[in-house]
Amino acid sequence: MKNTVDKIIHSDIPHFLPEVRESHLNLMRHIIGYLATSPIPTLNIDNLAKTWSVGKLTVYNLLAVMEDTSLIQIIRHEGLKKGKSKGGKIFFADPSLYAAFHGQLGNIREAYFCMQMRKLGLTPECPKDDSQYDFKAGNKTFEIGGRSKKAKQADFVIRDDIDMPSGRVIPLWYLEFLKL
């Protein structure tokens, strides 16, 4: 899995972004490492630009090409369209990458939820204030978590570590069976 990530960064991305430099490739590897282990899947663009001596536009362009090559998925805030944005949360496009990097369980759950929503043709979005729910997809809101996760004000709770649905509580693994 790590070799696949390296191939995407070092072979595929330069094809889509010819002006990419070695320092940009290293920055993307840093982003992958950070996202793999961070409990909060977001980036500070100003900090990255300053630390890596690149412009903010360069960071946004690198994130866009990482998303275009299906390395990451950027979950934008409600109502924002695709564009130069770090989004509300950033996950690996393939949640199984978290296992290769020993990632956070909460990020695995949320990345899996977002991947499944996209398979359904829905665009998951983050609220500006996550005190009511974690994601919105279509016209429904969702809270994602483990066995004891509460609904807050979400329409549905998606829980890991449960076997059967109950009312508005759906097991995470059920998402694989949803079809349009």
Secondary structure, 3 states (H helix, E strand, C coil): CHHHHHHHHHHHHHHHCCCCCHHHHHHHHHHHHHHHHCCCCCCCHHHHHHHCCCCHHHHHHHHHHHHHCCCEEEECECCCCCCCCCCCEEEECCCCHHHHCCCCHHHHHHHHHHHHHHHCCCCCEECCCCCCCCEEECCEEEEEECCCCCCCCCCEEEECCCCCCECCEEEHHHHHHCCC
